[in-house]
Amino acid sequence: MAKNVGIKDDTLDLTVIYSTTRARAAAVFTRSRFPGAPVIVGRAHISDGFAQAIVVNSKNANVATGQQGIDDAVETCQLVAKELGIDHRDVLPFSTGVIGRRLPMEKIRAGLQGIRGELQPNNLELAARAIMTTDRYPKYISRQVGAAVVAGIAKGAGMIEPNMATMLAYIMTDAELPPQVLRPMLRRTVDHTFNAISVDTDTSTSDSVVLMANGLAGPVNRRSFEEALHEVCEHLAREIARNGEGASKLITVEVSGARHERQAKRVAKAVVNSPLVKTAVYGCDPNWGRVVMAVGKCFDDHDIEPSRVTIRFGDTPVYTLGSPVDCDLEELRRYLGQPEVVIGVNLGIASGFARVWGCDLTEAYVKENAYYTT
């Protein structure tokens, strides 16, 4: 079910996702010290490892709203549970939008009346549209795994620097999975997908990723399922980075030859988060010195030595083992003008590897966020 209840304008702003049976569930939430009320309630509700419904409103984050915000999140769960005939603790609440404003509960109460009759199967795109805020387009995907399906939706365009999961993402499957594998599998997947993107280095107060598995399709091969789960989450993560506020290009940073994966990811994030790197990509400026600068900011990594480092734009080396490479700058400018740009860094230390995704920084990002609430 996806509809407009008038929270802000005439766009879709409320959705309910419902499993006909109680599902095993796992989630990862923001590590922000200012978690939203829905995060607080959601953590409590999913602590038993089960969920049956998800309710999401957009245009209002229900963050920094005190006890009243928590009460509103609980009431929203109760309203959904009453309509669907389930336990309110099996409902997970989520909100996204402006921080510091109370939910318009009178509109949500009215909007949730009669929702059982509005639920429809195969409604993934509408649900994805209903959770959008500054997203330019809905993000959704599904994949087949044996007799089961893995489907996911996500939102996020700004305030994106995952520090657990990121933004809001909901993954649903009818595969039957043992409870002991659900959370570890989700955590592994999140670390290599949602935790590997950044738009603006800001960790949201509402970041959440949920995986629900109701088991109706029966058991599946676990390795095949995890591969499909990773494919779904990576697609959604890349689309969030590609759809960053004001963005015109997707930037992929690949760091190899690191001491371990953690170091590789740390260096990759330093590159993809650099405003100077992001603006150079936007302006098609092959100024690889900015990549050197970003790698050099990792000053606690004492084993990074310039004489062992190689940097490339796409397949073209620009710096190799301590020396610049004579290359065609016009060719590099043309490459940087593509909608997807890859920056590669080899640290020459060991075999650690990480890949992260981000976007360029444009005037549109400043404009959109300068007037966000007005």
Summary of the structure (lengths in Angstrom):
residues: 374
radius of gyration: 21.6
end to end distance: 28.9
largest distance: 68.9
contacts: 1357
relative contact order: 0.13
helix: 37%
strand: 29%
